Amino acid sequence: LTGLRDLQDLADFVIIDTMAGIGQNAVAFASAADEILLVTTPEPSSIVDGYAMIKTLYALRDDSVIRLIINMAATEAQAKAVANKLSMVAQQYLSRRLNYLGWVPRDPHVSQAVMQTRPFLLQYPTAPASRCIQELAERIMRQRPDASQARGSGFLRRFAQAFGLAGNG
């Protein structure tokens, strides 16, 4: 908790990758977040898992802000189709609109960088996946709330509550 507090004081953004699935830790981190970047792929099992996470997060916290990123898509059109499908289901069954943030293509440079134990963005900065990551980062920066709208102070409190540390944070 102290480490997270230090990060919050030092950084404009703290991104926590909870990995796939709706395990207890992933749900606790996501439900405490000011904003959730939900990453899914075009694979049916990933879409179902993404919807399960969306449903769980809205059940835990009615004011959750969820933005979709579609990873490993063959084309931008495929990514938008997946985002539209998830958005339509969330609207129909949860009465919630989801925001589509962007996509990352399936790119062999990512696997190559993993095999080289290097971040693909640094190893292959002009690769298609790297360009999309850079665009996503720029979009996040442009859409961030100003200081008067920032909700960041509640993250540590919500995080501590989720992990039963409310008296320590």
Contact map, one row per residue, 1 for C-alpha under 8 A:
1111100000000000000000000000000000000000000000000000000000000000000000000000000000000000000000000000000000000000000000000000000000000000000000000000000000010001000000001
1111110000000000000000000000000000000000000000000000000000000000000000000000000000000000000000000000000000000000000000000000000000000000000000000000000000000000000000000
1111111000000000000000000000000000000000000000000000000000000000000000000000000000000000000000000000000000000000000000000000000000000000000000000000000000000000000000000
1111111100000000000000000000000000000000000000000000000000000000000000000000000000000000000000000000000000000000000000000000000000000000000000000000000000010000000000000
1111111110000000000000000000000000000000000000000000000000000000000000000000000000000000000000000000000000000000000000000000000000000000000000000000000000010000000000000
0111111111000000000000000000000000000000000000000000000000000000000000000000000000000000000000000000000000000000000000000000000000000000000000000000000000000000000000000
0011111111100100000000000000000000000000000000000000000000000000000000000000000000000000000000000000000000000000000000000000000000000000000000000000000000000000000000000
0001111111111100000000000000000000000000000000000000000000000000000000000000000000000000000000000000000000000000000000000000000000000000000000000000000000000000000000000
0000111111100000000000000000000000000000000000000000000000000000000000000000000000000000000000000000000000000000000000000000000000000000000000000000000000000000000000000
0000011111110000000000000000000000000000000000000000000000000000000000000000000000000000000000000000000000000000000000000000000000000000000000000000000000000000000000000
0000001111111100000000000000000000000000000000000000000000000000000000000000000000000000000000000000000000000000000000000000000000000000000000000000000000000000000000000
0000000101111100000000000000000000000000000000000000000000000000000000000000000000000000000000000000000000000000000000000000000000000000000000000000000000000000000000000
0000000100111110000000000000000000000000000000000000000000000000000000000000000000000000000000000000000000000000000000000000000000000000000000000000000000000000000000000
0000001100111111000000000000000000000000000000000000000000000000000000000000000000000000000000000000000000000000000000000000000000000000000000000000000000000000000000000
0000000000001111100000000000000000000000000000000000000000000000000000000000000000000000000000000000000000000000000000000000000000000000000000000000000000000000000000000
0000000000000111110000000000100000000000000000000000000000000000000000000000000000000000000000000000000000000000000000000000000000000000000000000000000000000000000000000
0000000000000011111000000000000000000000000000000000000000000000000000000000000000000000000000000000000000000000000000000000000000000000000000000000000000000000000000000
0000000000000001111100001100100000000000000000000000000000000000000000000000000000000000000000000000000000000000000000000000000000000000000000000000000000000000000000000
0000000000000000111110000100000000000000000000000000000000000000000000000000000000000000000000000000000000000000000000000000000000000000000000000000000000000000000000000
0000000000000000011111000000000000000000000000000000000000000000000000000000000000000000000000000000000000000000000000000000000000000000000000000000000000000000000000000
0000000000000000001111100100000000000000000000001000100000000000000000000000000000000000000000000000000000000000000000000000000000000000000000000000000000000000000000000
0000000000000000000111110110000000000000000000001001100000000000000000000000000000000000000000000000000000000000000000000000000000000000000000000000000000000000000000000
0000000000000000000011111110000000000000000000000000000000000000000000000000000000000000000000000000000000000000000000000000000000000000000000000000000000000000000000000
0000000000000000000001111111000000000000000000000000000000000000000000000000000000000000000000000000000000000000000000000000000000000000000000000000000000000000000000000
0000000000000000010000111111100000000000000000000000000000000000000000000000000000000000000000000000000000000000000000000000000000000000000000000000000000000000000000000
0000000000000000011011111111110000000000000000000000000000000000000000000000000000000000000000000000000000000000000000000000000000000000000000000000000000000000000000000
0000000000000000000001111111111000000000000000000000100110000000000000000000000000000000000000000000000000000000000000000000000000000000000000000000000000000000000000000
0000000000000000000000011111111100000000000000000000000000000000000000000000000000000000000000000000000000000000000000000000000000000000000000000000000000000010011000000
0000000000000001010000001111111110000000000000000000000000000000000000000000000000000000000000000000000000000000000000000000000000000000000000000000000000000010010000000
0000000000000000000000000111111110110000000000000000000010000000000000000000000000000000000000000000000000000000000000000000000000000000000000000000000000000000000000000
0000000000000000000000000011111110000000000000000000000010011001000000000000000000000000000000000000000000000000000000000000000000000000000000000000000000000110000000000
0000000000000000000000000001111111000000000000000000000000000000000000000000000000000000000000000000000000000000000000000000000000000000000000000000000001110110010000000
0000000000000000000000000000111111110000000000000000000000000000000000000000000000000000000000000000000000000000000000000000000000000000000000000000000000100110000000000
0000000000000000000000000000000111110000000000000000000000000001100000000000000000000000000000000000000000000000000000000000000000000000000000000000001101100000000000000
0000000000000000000000000000010011111000000000000000000000000001111000000000000000000000000000000000000000000000000000000000000000000000000000000000000000000000000000000
0000000000000000000000000000010011111100000000000000000000000001111000000000000000000000000000000000000000000000000000000000000000000000000000000000000000000000000000000
0000000000000000000000000000000000111110000000000000000000000000011110000000000000000000000000000000000000000000000000000000000000000000000000000000000000000000000000000
0000000000000000000000000000000000011111000000000100000000000000011110000000000000000000000000000000000000000000000000000000000000000000000000000000000000000000000000000
0000000000000000000000000000000000001111100000000100000000000000000111100000000000000000000000000000000000000000000000000000000000000000000000000000000000000000000000000
0000000000000000000000000000000000000111110001100100000000000000000111100000000000000000000000000000000000000000000000000000000000000000000000000000000000000000000000000
0000000000000000000000000000000000000011111001100000000000000000000001111000000001000000000000000000000000000000000000000000000000000000000000000000000000000000000000000
0000000000000000000000000000000000000001111101100000000000000000000001111000011001000000000000000000000000000000000000000000000000000000000000000000000000000000000000000
0000000000000000000000000000000000000000111111100000000000000000000000000000000000000000000000000000000000000000000000000000000000000000000000000000000000000000000000000
0000000000000000000000000000000000000000011111110000000000000000000000000000000000000000000000000000000000000000000000000000000000000000000000000000000000000000000000000
0000000000000000000000000000000000000000001111111000000000000000000000000000000000000000000000000000000000000000000000000000000000000000000000000000000000000000000000000
0000000000000000000000000000000000000001111111111100000000000000000000000000000000000000000000000000000000000000000000000000000000000000000000000000000000000000000000000
0000000000000000000000000000000000000001111111111110000000000000000000000000000001000100000000000000000000000000000000000000000000000000000000000000000000000000000000000
0000000000000000000000000000000000000000000111111111000000000000000000000000000000000000000000000000000000000000000000000000000000000000000000000000000000000000000000000
0000000000000000000011000000000000000000000011111111100000000000000000000000000000000000000000000000000000000000000000000000000000000000000000000000000000000000000000000
0000000000000000000000000000000000000111000001111111110000000000000000000000000000000000000000000000000000000000000000000000000000000000000000000000000000000000000000000
0000000000000000000000000000000000000000000000111111111000000000000000000000000000000100010000000000000000000000000000000000000000000000000000000000000000000000000000000
0000000000000000000001000000000000000000000000011111111100000000000000000000000000000000000000000000000000000000000000000000000000000000000000000000000000000000000000000
0000000000000000000011000010000000000000000000001111111110000000000000000000000000000000000000000000000000000000000000000000000000000000000000000000000000000000000000000
0000000000000000000000000000000000000000000000000111111111000000010000000000000000000000010000000000000000000000000000000000000000000000000000000000000000000000000000000
0000000000000000000000000000000000000000000000000011111111100000000000000000000000000000010001000000000000000000000000000000000000000000000000000000000000000000000000000
0000000000000000000000000010000000000000000000000001111111110000000000000000000000000000000000000000000000000000000000000000000000000000000000000000000000000000000000000
0000000000000000000000000010011000000000000000000000111111111101000000000000000000000000000000000000000000000000000000000000000000000000000000000000000000000000000000000
0000000000000000000000000000000000000000000000000000011111111111000000000000000000000000000000000000000000000000000000000000000000000000000000000000000000000000000000000
0000000000000000000000000000000000000000000000000000001111111100000000000000000000000000000000000000000000000000000000000000000000000000000000000000000000000000000000000
0000000000000000000000000000001000000000000000000000000111111100000000000000000000000000000000000000000000000000000000000000000000000000000000000000000000000000000000000
0000000000000000000000000000001000000000000000000000000011111111000000000000000000000000000000000000000000000000000000000000000000000000000000000000000000000000000000000
0000000000000000000000000000000000000000000000000000000011111111000000000000000000000000000000000000000000000000000000000000000000000000000000000000000000000000000000000
0000000000000000000000000000000000000000000000000000000001001111100000000000000000000000000000000000000000000000000000000000000000000000000000000000000000000000000000000
0000000000000000000000000000001001110000000000000000000011001111110000000000000000000000000000000000000000000000000000000000000000000000000000000000000000000000000000000
0000000000000000000000000000000001110000000000000000000000000011111000000000000000000000000000000000000000000000000000000000000000000000000000000000000000000000000000000
0000000000000000000000000000000000111100000000000000010000000001111100000000000000000000000000000110000000000000000000000000000000000000000000000000000000000000000000000
0000000000000000000000000000000000111100000000000000000000000000111110000000000000000000000000000111100000000000000000000000000000000000000000000000000000000000000000000
0000000000000000000000000000000000001111000000000000000000000000011111000000000000100000000000000111110000000000000000000000000000000000000000000000000000000000000000000
0000000000000000000000000000000000001111000000000000000000000000001111100000000000100000000000000001111100000000000000000000000000000000000000000000000000000000000000000
0000000000000000000000000000000000000011110000000000000000000000000111111000001101100000000000000000011100000000000000000000000000000000000000000000000000000000000000000
0000000000000000000000000000000000000011110000000000000000000000000011111000001000000000000000000000001111000000000000000000000000000000000000000000000000000000000000000
0000000000000000000000000000000000000000110000000000000000000000000001111100000000000000000000000000001111100000000000000000000000000000000000000000000000000000000000000
0000000000000000000000000000000000000000110000000000000000000000000001111111011000000000000000000000001111000000000000000000000000000000000000000000000000000000000000000
0000000000000000000000000000000000000000000000000000000000000000000000011111011000000000000000000000000011000000000000000000000000000000000000000000000000000000000000000
0000000000000000000000000000000000000000000000000000000000000000000000001111111000000000000000000000000010000000000000000000000000000000000000000000000000000000000000000
0000000000000000000000000000000000000000000000000000000000000000000000001111111100000000000000000000001010000000000000000000000000000000000000000000000000000000000000000
0000000000000000000000000000000000000000000000000000000000000000000000000011111110000000000000000000000000000000000000000000000000000000000000000000000000000000000000000
0000000000000000000000000000000000000000010000000000000000000000000000001111111111000000000000000000000000000000000000000000000000000000000000000000000000000000000000000
0000000000000000000000000000000000000000010000000000000000000000000001101111111111100000000000000000011000000000000000000000000000000000000000000000000000000000000000000
0000000000000000000000000000000000000000000000000000000000000000000001000001111111110000000000000001000000000000000000000000000000000000000000000000000000000000000000000
0000000000000000000000000000000000000000000000000000000000000000000000000000111111111000000000000000000000000000000000000000000000000000000000000000000000000000000000000
0000000000000000000000000000000000000000110000100000000000000000000001000000011111111100000000000000000000000000000000000000000000000000000000000000000000000000000000000
0000000000000000000000000000000000000000000000000000000000000000000111000000001111111110000000000001000000000000000000000000000000000000000000000000000000000000000000000
0000000000000000000000000000000000000000000000000000000000000000000000000000000111111111000000000000000000000000000000000000000000000000000000000000000000000000000000000
0000000000000000000000000000000000000000000000000000000000000000000000000000000011111111100000000000000000000000000000000000000000000000000000000000000000000000000000000
0000000000000000000000000000000000000000000000100010000000000000000000000000000001111111110000000100000000000000000000000000000000000000000000000000000000000000000000000
0000000000000000000000000000000000000000000000000000000000000000000000000000000000111111111000011110000000000000000000000000000000000000000000000000000000000000000000000
0000000000000000000000000000000000000000000000000000000000000000000000000000000000011111111100000000000000000000000000000000000000000000000000000000000000000000000000000
0000000000000000000000000000000000000000000000000000000000000000000000000000000000001111111111000000000000000000000000000000000000000000000000000000000000000000000000000
0000000000000000000000000000000000000000000000000010011000000000000000000000000000000111111111111100000000000000000000000000000000000000000000000000000000000000000000000
0000000000000000000000000000000000000000000000000000000000000000000000000000000000000011111111111100000000000000000000000000000000000000000000000000000000000000000000000
0000000000000000000000000000000000000000000000000000000000000000000000000000000000000001111111110000000000000000000000000000000000000000000000000000000000000000000000000
0000000000000000000000000000000000000000000000000000000000000000000000000000000000000000111111100000000000000000000000000000000000000000000000000000000000000000000000000
0000000000000000000000000000000000000000000000000000001000000000000000000000000000000000111111110000000000000000000000000000000000000000000000000000000000000000000000000
0000000000000000000000000000000000000000000000000000000000000000000000000000000000000000011111111000000000000000000000000000000000000000000000000000000000000000000000000
0000000000000000000000000000000000000000000000000000000000000000000000000000000000000010011101111100000000000000000000000000000000000000000000000000000000000000000000000
0000000000000000000000000000000000000000000000000000000000000000000000000000000000000010011000111110000000000000000000000000000000000000000000000000000000000000000000000
0000000000000000000000000000000000000000000000000000000000000000011100000000000000000110011000011111000000000000000000000000000000000000000000000000000000000000000000000
0000000000000000000000000000000000000000000000000000000000000000011100000000000000000010000000001111100000000000000000000000000000000000000000000000000000000000000000000
0000000000000000000000000000000000000000000000000000000000000000001110000000000100100000000000000111110000000000000000000000000000000000000000000000000000000000000000000
0000000000000000000000000000000000000000000000000000000000000000001110000000000000000000000000000011111000000000000000000000000000000001001000000000000000000000000000000
0000000000000000000000000000000000000000000000000000000000000000000111000000001000000000000000000001111100000000000000000000000000010001000000000000000000000000000000000
0000000000000000000000000000000000000000000000000000000000000000000011111001001000000000000000000000111110000000000000000000000000010001000000000000000000000000000000000
0000000000000000000000000000000000000000000000000000000000000000000011111000000000000000000000000000011111000000000000000000000110011000000000000000000000000000000000000
0000000000000000000000000000000000000000000000000000000000000000000000111111000000000000000000000000001111100000000000000000000110010000000000000000000000000000000000000
0000000000000000000000000000000000000000000000000000000000000000000000111100000000000000000000000000000111110000000000000000000010000000000000000000000000000000000000000
0000000000000000000000000000000000000000000000000000000000000000000000010000000000000000000000000000000011111110000000000000001110000000000000000000000000000000000000000
0000000000000000000000000000000000000000000000000000000000000000000000000000000000000000000000000000000001111111000000000000000000000000000000000000000000000000000000000
0000000000000000000000000000000000000000000000000000000000000000000000000000000000000000000000000000000000111111100000010001001010000000000000000000000000000000000000000
0000000000000000000000000000000000000000000000000000000000000000000000000000000000000000000000000000000000111111110000010000000010000000000000000000000000000000000000000
0000000000000000000000000000000000000000000000000000000000000000000000000000000000000000000000000000000000111111111000000000000000000000000000000000000000000000000000000
0000000000000000000000000000000000000000000000000000000000000000000000000000000000000000000000000000000000011111111100010000000000000000000000000000000000000000000000000
0000000000000000000000000000000000000000000000000000000000000000000000000000000000000000000000000000000000001111111111110011000000000000000000000000000000000000000000000
0000000000000000000000000000000000000000000000000000000000000000000000000000000000000000000000000000000000000111111111110000000000000000000000000000000000000000000000000
0000000000000000000000000000000000000000000000000000000000000000000000000000000000000000000000000000000000000011111111000000000000000000000000000000000000000000000000000
0000000000000000000000000000000000000000000000000000000000000000000000000000000000000000000000000000000000000001111111000000000000000000000000000000000000000000000000000
0000000000000000000000000000000000000000000000000000000000000000000000000000000000000000000000000000000000000000111111100000000000000000000000000000000000000000000000000
0000000000000000000000000000000000000000000000000000000000000000000000000000000000000000000000000000000000000000111111110110000000000000000000000000000000000000000000000
0000000000000000000000000000000000000000000000000000000000000000000000000000000000000000000000000000000000000000110011111110000000000000000000000000000000000000000000000
0000000000000000000000000000000000000000000000000000000000000000000000000000000000000000000000000000000000001101110001111111100001000000000000000000000000000000000000000
0000000000000000000000000000000000000000000000000000000000000000000000000000000000000000000000000000000000000000000000111111101011001000000000000000000000000000000000000
0000000000000000000000000000000000000000000000000000000000000000000000000000000000000000000000000000000000000000000001111111100000000000000000000000000000000000000000000
0000000000000000000000000000000000000000000000000000000000000000000000000000000000000000000000000000000000000000100001111111100000000000000000000000000000000000000000000
0000000000000000000000000000000000000000000000000000000000000000000000000000000000000000000000000000000000001000100000011111111001000000000000000000000000000000000000000
0000000000000000000000000000000000000000000000000000000000000000000000000000000000000000000000000000000000000000000000011111111001100000000000000000000000000000000000000
0000000000000000000000000000000000000000000000000000000000000000000000000000000000000000000000000000000000000000000000000001111101100000000000000000000000000000000000000
0000000000000000000000000000000000000000000000000000000000000000000000000000000000000000000000000000000000101000000000001001111111100000000000000000000000000000000000000
0000000000000000000000000000000000000000000000000000000000000000000000000000000000000000000000000000000110100000000000000000011111110000000000000000000000000000000000000
0000000000000000000000000000000000000000000000000000000000000000000000000000000000000000000000000000000111101100000000001000001111111000000000000000000000000000000000000
0000000000000000000000000000000000000000000000000000000000000000000000000000000000000000000000000000000000000000000000011001111111111100000000000000000000000000000000000
0000000000000000000000000000000000000000000000000000000000000000000000000000000000000000000000000000000000000000000000000000111111111110000000000000000000000000000000000
0000000000000000000000000000000000000000000000000000000000000000000000000000000000000000000000000000011110000000000000000000000111111111000000000000000000000000000000000
0000000000000000000000000000000000000000000000000000000000000000000000000000000000000000000000000000000100000000000000001000000011111111100000000000000000000000000000000
0000000000000000000000000000000000000000000000000000000000000000000000000000000000000000000000000000000000000000000000000000000001111111110000000000000000000000000000000
0000000000000000000000000000000000000000000000000000000000000000000000000000000000000000000000000000000000000000000000000000000000111111111000000000000000000000000000000
0000000000000000000000000000000000000000000000000000000000000000000000000000000000000000000000000000111000000000000000000000000000011111111100000000000000000000000000000
0000000000000000000000000000000000000000000000000000000000000000000000000000000000000000000000000000000000000000000000000000000000001111111110000000000000000000000000000
0000000000000000000000000000000000000000000000000000000000000000000000000000000000000000000000000000000000000000000000000000000000000111111111000000000000000000000000000
0000000000000000000000000000000000000000000000000000000000000000000000000000000000000000000000000000100000000000000000000000000000000011111111100000000000000000000000000
0000000000000000000000000000000000000000000000000000000000000000000000000000000000000000000000000000000000000000000000000000000000000001111111110000000000000000000000000
0000000000000000000000000000000000000000000000000000000000000000000000000000000000000000000000000000000000000000000000000000000000000000111111110000000000000000000000000
0000000000000000000000000000000000000000000000000000000000000000000000000000000000000000000000000000000000000000000000000000000000000000011111110000000000000000000000000
0000000000000000000000000000000000000000000000000000000000000000000000000000000000000000000000000000000000000000000000000000000000000000001111111000000000000000000000000
0000000000000000000000000000000000000000000000000000000000000000000000000000000000000000000000000000000000000000000000000000000000000000000111111100000000000000000000000
0000000000000000000000000000000000000000000000000000000000000000000000000000000000000000000000000000000000000000000000000000000000000000000000111111110000000000000000000
0000000000000000000000000000000000000000000000000000000000000000000000000000000000000000000000000000000000000000000000000000000000000000000000011111110000000000000000000
0000000000000000000000000000000000000000000000000000000000000000000000000000000000000000000000000000000000000000000000000000000000000000000000001111110000000000000000000
0000000000000000000000000000000000000000000000000000000000000000000000000000000000000000000000000000000000000000000000000000000000000000000000001111110000000000000000000
0000000000000000000000000000000000000000000000000000000000000000000000000000000000000000000000000000000000000000000000000000000000000000000000001111111000000000000000000
0000000000000000000000000000000000000000000000000000000000000000000000000000000000000000000000000000000000000000000000000000000000000000000000001111111110000000000000000
0000000000000000000000000000000001000000000000000000000000000000000000000000000000000000000000000000000000000000000000000000000000000000000000000000111111100000000000000
0000000000000000000000000000000001000000000000000000000000000000000000000000000000000000000000000000000000000000000000000000000000000000000000000000011111100000000000000
0000000000000000000000000000000000000000000000000000000000000000000000000000000000000000000000000000000000000000000000000000000000000000000000000000011111111000000000000
0000000000000000000000000000000101000000000000000000000000000000000000000000000000000000000000000000000000000000000000000000000000000000000000000000001111111100000000000
0000000000000000000000000000000111000000000000000000000000000000000000000000000000000000000000000000000000000000000000000000000000000000000000000000001111111110000000000
1001100000000000000000000000000100000000000000000000000000000000000000000000000000000000000000000000000000000000000000000000000000000000000000000000000011111111000000001
0000000000000000000000000000000000000000000000000000000000000000000000000000000000000000000000000000000000000000000000000000000000000000000000000000000011111111100001001
0000000000000000000000000000001110000000000000000000000000000000000000000000000000000000000000000000000000000000000000000000000000000000000000000000000001111111110000000
0000000000000000000000000001101110000000000000000000000000000000000000000000000000000000000000000000000000000000000000000000000000000000000000000000000000111111111000000
1000000000000000000000000000000000000000000000000000000000000000000000000000000000000000000000000000000000000000000000000000000000000000000000000000000000011111111111111
0000000000000000000000000000000000000000000000000000000000000000000000000000000000000000000000000000000000000000000000000000000000000000000000000000000000001111111111000
0000000000000000000000000001100100000000000000000000000000000000000000000000000000000000000000000000000000000000000000000000000000000000000000000000000000000111111110000
0000000000000000000000000001000000000000000000000000000000000000000000000000000000000000000000000000000000000000000000000000000000000000000000000000000000000011111111000
0000000000000000000000000000000000000000000000000000000000000000000000000000000000000000000000000000000000000000000000000000000000000000000000000000000000000001111111000
0000000000000000000000000000000000000000000000000000000000000000000000000000000000000000000000000000000000000000000000000000000000000000000000000000000000000001111111111
0000000000000000000000000000000000000000000000000000000000000000000000000000000000000000000000000000000000000000000000000000000000000000000000000000000000001001101111111
0000000000000000000000000000000000000000000000000000000000000000000000000000000000000000000000000000000000000000000000000000000000000000000000000000000000000001000011111
0000000000000000000000000000000000000000000000000000000000000000000000000000000000000000000000000000000000000000000000000000000000000000000000000000000000000001000011111
1000000000000000000000000000000000000000000000000000000000000000000000000000000000000000000000000000000000000000000000000000000000000000000000000000000000011001000011111
